[in-house]
């Protein structure tokens, strides 16, 4: 990856709907050369997709909660079952394996506290997930949203 590839990535992180013509002008390449680079970055798995970022306050009152989960054991099977369940759960919008007192940190979007409680109760009631402890931190205000990774 060279300087131009990084420029392309920075620009597309800010505006994934930017036309190839506009992108090529900003990085000083021909449209064809720019498109070839974008496609190469996609094939390499560096660009994994494009999506719209939503303002949750304008589409409904979703409750977002940061959740720390500790598992009872560290077996690969327990982790695999837990991760599969998190991937399948539409309310889990992010899930990270971490180190420290918790094994996972999740970001969950629910319609209400009741919805959140029902969801997490179902997880703790399912012995196959091996959950020892869940700690919740409701999001009070978004100070800074994710808008892309810093690139060297």
Secondary structure, 3 states (H helix, E strand, C coil): CCHHHHHHHHHHHHCCCCCHHHHHHHCCCCHHHHHHHHHHHHHCCCCCCCCCCCCHHHHCCCEEEEEEEEECCCCHHHHHHHHHHHHHCCCEEEEEECCCCCCEEEEEEECCHHHHHHHHHHHHHCHHHCEEEEEEEECCCCCCCCCCCCCC
